[in-house]
Amino acid sequence: MGSNWSSKLLVLLVSAAMVGVFVSKDALAVPSFARQTGFACSVCHTMFPELTPVGRTFKLTGYVMNKDGASHPSVPPVAGMVQLSYTHTKQTPPPGSLPENSWSLHALSSENDTVGTPQAASLFYGGQIYGHWGALVQGTYANTNNRFYVDQSEIRYANSIPLCGKNLVYGFTFNNNPTSEDPWNSLPAWSYPYGFSNIGAAPVTPVAAPLIFSLSSQVGGMGAYGYWDNWIYIDTSVYRTSLDGITAPFGAGNHPLGAYTDGGIPYWRLAITHQYGPHSFEIGTYGLAARAYSNYPGAPADNYTDEGFDAQYQYIMGQQDFSVETTWLHEQQDLAGSVKVGAASSEANYLDTFKINGNYYYRTSHCGQVGGSIGYFSTTGSDDATLYGTAVDPTGNPNSNGELLELDYMPPWHDYGPSGFGFAKFTLQYVIFNQFNGVRSGASGNNTLYLLAWFMF
């Protein structure tokens, strides 16, 4: 990973992708994947961004599939995104929870009601670079910090060879978020909910979360994967902090980081899949092992081991799409470093998280696509009053759980071909808490109503 040739290659590819994002303007006419492939969005997605089997194949083969069979795009495959949002929290956020200097975040009559105009805006390089090289590189402005940064991004090489009489798709990936290279929507990086309030992040998101959930744009890494006979998928990668060196481009705009890691972070993934007719199944396991600084680089480090299981089922037939995704993750924490500096009371802690959601969508050519989702989430873990501080109940119990209800609508012009302009998605979401940071009484005060208008062009 630290070799001279690989460093130069990664820098070259990131530079090429980012130049395409910032220089090209004409290519913003349509979302880049649709323009490149000529596919309507319903070919690769159920309700954006959940992938269909075709969408998963497009990703696994390196984002290079195109309608012309060309070795490189005639124009840079770029796209844009704008999200406008409204958030209502049942109780008023604590003082200091909301940013004070954001030009696009506004409180209405009180801080219980906020609007993001925009909540976020992004530019993408999404598609083929050259030959078997492709990318999905995202740069985002977020209204919570008035900052433009490198968001979840990936560059990959992919090809295929015969193995034991069957087809093996293999590839190499450079990305900044463990699980982001995965083509299924059950793992953290691309899991449900696909849109959520970043205003609610301060007052209404539980304080405890496994490390693997919080490494996006905080690390950079490279890995290799193989998918044999549409049956067995294996992926191994190694990550390190994006503070400096070869991985620094993947964290551009994110400093100071929220997570500083010590040395390499191995990530693994194994999945068994099957598809017949309109049905597709996936069941797998994933995880990582990491050392992270308890406070800042040079401070004592803690050890984290995340081990998870996931599954996904999809039914896609005619005008109907149905899917279920679930994941369970256990994190074992050795917090010797935090104990030394007084940031934790116990060296041996754990967190268990569980998520499951079911989605149904109905699509017509005249009325567009409409549907909804129901999800359940839960986090349980060791009591540690020092680690979680005043954010949880006095015993330091980090347990939280609740339900998420969502309605989605995409207008009929969303199902564009290569000459279309783009699409819009409108979301109405309500998050219900039964327990929040160890407390049941009053947990509903963190319930959140969220409206999102999501435009891609």
Secondary structure, DSSP 8 states (H G I E B T S, - for coil): ---HHHHHHHHHHHHHHHHHHHH--GGGGS-HHHHHH---HHHHBSSTT-B-HHHHHHHHTTS---TT--SS-SS--EEEEEEEEEEEESS---TT-S-SS-SSEEE-SSTTEEEEEEEEEEEEEEEEEETTEEEEEEEEEETTTTEEEE-S-EEEEEEEEEETTEEEEEEEEEESSTTTT-SSTTSGGG-S-SS--SSTTTTSS-S---GGGG-TTTEEEEEEEEEETTTEEEEEEEEEETTSGGGGGGGTT--S-S--B-S-EEEEEEEEEEEETTEEEEEEEEEEEEEEESSSTTS-EEEEEEEEEEEEEEEEETTEEEEEEEEEEEEEEE-HHHHHTTS-S-SEEEEEEEEEEEEEEEEETTTEEEEEEEEEEEEEE---HHHHGGGS-TT----EEEEEEEEEEE-GGGS--TTS--EEEEEEEEEEEEEBTTB-TTGGGG-EEEEEEEEE-
